[in-house]
Structures are given as structure tokens and as C-alpha cells.
């Protein structure tokens, strides 16, 4: 069984099967292994699977990510 990770952050680029995901978590950036599947996606969260982990990513409230920069609404 794969690891499962629940995190809060922002995608720095669109999520795409066959590519790594880049996630901003506070002042840190996480690069995942290759995305294998995207199970659910909404304005507030996304669930996706990489080679190693199933991610449950929730997005911070009142922020928008544009070209890698987080902007408060």
C-alpha cells in the first residue's frame, strides 16, 4: 500500500499525468515523483497519486496562485 499524505498548499503549475507536481507549502516547495493519476479536483482541494504516494492536497483559503506567486484575495 502506498503512503498517504495530507497537506495544505498551492500548486505552482497545473497538475499533469506524467510530470512531477510542484507544491508550495508555506515558504517551502515540494517536488513529487511522477503523477500517475488524478482522482478528484475542485477549487479547494485535489487528490492525486504519484509513483510513491497518494496526496490529499487542500488549498489555503483566500489565496490565488498565479505563475508561482501566491496572492491574497
Secondary structure, DSSP 8 states (H G I E B T S, - for coil): --EEEEEE-EESS---TTSEEEEEETTEEEEEEEEEEEEEE-SSEEEEEESSEEEEEE--TTEEEETTEEEE-
